[in-house]
Amino acid sequence: MEQDFRSSMGWQHTWAGVVLGSVLFAIFWMGTLSVFDREIDLWMKPTTRVAPAQSAFSLEVLRPSFLKAIAAKSPIWLANLPDDREPLVTVYYRAGGSLVTTSIDPTTGVHFPDTGTLGATGFIFPFHFTLNIVLLGLGEWIVGLAAMGMLVICVSGVIIHRKIFTEFFSFRPQKKPRRMLLDLHNLSGVIGLPFHTVLAFSGLVILGVTYFPSGMKAVYPNVGVYQADVFGFSPPAGPGKEDAPVASLDAMAAQARSLWKGEGPRAVFMSGLGTTTGQVRFIRSGANEVSESGNMLTFESATGHLLPHAQSMLPAMRGQRFLAGLHLIGFHHWVLRWLYFMLGLGSCTMITTGFLFWLECRRKRQGAKFGFRLVDGLTIGSVTGIIIATLAFFIANRLLPYGVHFLGQERAALEVWAFYLVWLTTFGHGWTWPRWAWIGQSAAIGVLTCLAVLLNWITTGDHLFRTLTHRWLWPVAGMDMLLLVGGVLALFATARLFHRARAGSSARPTGKTV
Amino acid sequence: MAIVLFYILLWLLLFLAFALLALTQFQHRRATGTTELPSRRVMLVRLVAVVFLIMALAVSIIHEGGGFGSLLWVGLMILAAWTVAMILAWCPQLLAPLAFLMRARLSCFTYPHSRSG
């Protein structure tokens, strides 16, 4: 009975892993990069590499921006305020059906030119939870299914692990590839289990209303009223008369600060712009706590009067906010941020070694079969392929001139096209030349990482010596150094794989029979 | 600088806890070139390791608060366990002194007639 249960769990673990592995790797890879999304943004948007403001600034510098939004009849206006990770204000509003994104220097009010890229916050982070599939919200549903699958795979992995305590620390790199891969898969799976499960679960909790909307629908008429209730802000008001003024944002911010015991806002959101029922919402920074508190204060935009707000959150909502904060890392804690990055790479290692173990177990018996070759190519494209595609995204960002248009596509879209075309090519490469694909793609990673660092230097003048000696350029230095470390590791892996492939070729019989 | 030192010390405490746990297992003791521990000493070392883990959690929460402290503890714990596993895989001799130390006679835990330890 026990054996049957264990073998059925083994079957489930194997096949759920093979089917969902590619999606899971993409989610974890993009999630790992998203830990440093704003730092990657600074690398991809060289014009925004400015020293942060030394003193407090007035929110009135943003007045010209929201006046533009009122003129463009935008329904909303959002300003993300600067902090220790981002020196500029980033403003979003709608104009003529498209989203306008502007960076503003908080001390001078100078508007920076369009950066011509989505960057990490516009492409890599949304990819993490939507796979960039917006049709019918399909991407979010696939990610949710994969997260649910991840939880099931983790549980079944623990059940089928025969020596979970005895081999807790066991990694035998000198053993045969199959044993070594299983060791590494077990090690990264068991040691990183708290991270894998909590991140998968909290991801599901964040998008809970998407996956389980019936609870919300049973109580609230629409999402707006639901959000107003759970986040404790006044619900959006109905339409009002136009040409109403907007009261001083500084006065509202001061009131918010005093209510939040000195803590400032991280963002300002306006709705019903320029109307008598318009609202200004200040979102609390929350930089010093794990919980994504989402504390908001709403003011009447015309008068600056504070509207009623909930004093405390319901316990269930506090739990939800803690899990959301734990996943989204909105807080400012550099050690934790680096730990998340390393643990994310650990999750990627677990998925990769799971794939490789599956392949290694079947290579001799089923190596020529269609199913094996399909998974082989899928693994190559999913693992090294997405890394190469990400590097292509970075390199396209450094190579494409500003304002370029090609086949009706703008620069930002062309970078995304570069990502997808290169990714598709790596899958093709994996399916066509599986024998040499790992070596070739590892070498490509090694070369492309060095090229990205070199191009950053050539196109911006920000070489490593300069970025390391200027405090505000440390995020750029960090990105360059991580690229170089990744490149060296990839070239080392290439050399080892090449040596092994050569040794394997020379050991193989020549085909002559005696 | 003091804060960096705190994180390093916290990691070291967790590393020590996991190294002790690993070195109670036969295959890792063999890798470090030391003999197996008596079962009573194994129990004692594991108890010490658990105390270190709990101490690290307490220190982390006192210093960083409940939310950050618990996250930091889990994150550093995973990192420390990885480091122990990698050292045992590639350079187990580094842990040999600790493995020898674990066999040291402890008068407060050993009766005069006892041969264990």
Interface residues (C-beta under 8 A of the other chain):
Chain A: T166 F168 F169 S170 F171 R172 P173 L187 I191 G192 P194 F195 E289 V290 S291 F322 G325 L326 F331 H333 V335 L336 L339 Y340 M342 L343 G346
Chain B: Y7 F18 L21 A22 Q25 Q27 H28 G65 G67 F68 L71 L72 V74 G75 L76 I78 L79 A81 W82 V84 A85 M86 L88 A89 W90
